[in-house]
Amino acid sequence: VMSKNAAVFSRIADSLKEQVRRLLALQDSADPLMSEILSIYIVSGSLSVYRHWISDGQKEPREQIDAYLETMSIACAQAAMHP
């Protein structure tokens, strides 16, 4: 049986993976291996940020964390796909 936090993080991870896949699908030259590694990288980093945010008492609004992560994820994907 999955804990409540594990279930939440699983849903977040699934949502992030889908967002990254959609972003990468828009790239004309998306190398499949690069896309897979990039999605794992972005999702893992984002989950770490959310875990830290929760353990730190959720001092900032989640929307602010979401917006920062979205900005960084897009920049990371663009840099990786177009070096």
PyMOL commands that set and color helices and strands:
alter all, ss='L'
color gray80, all
select helices_A, chain A and resi 4-25+32-55+62-81
alter helices_A, ss='H'
color red, helices_A
deselect
rebuild
show_as cartoon
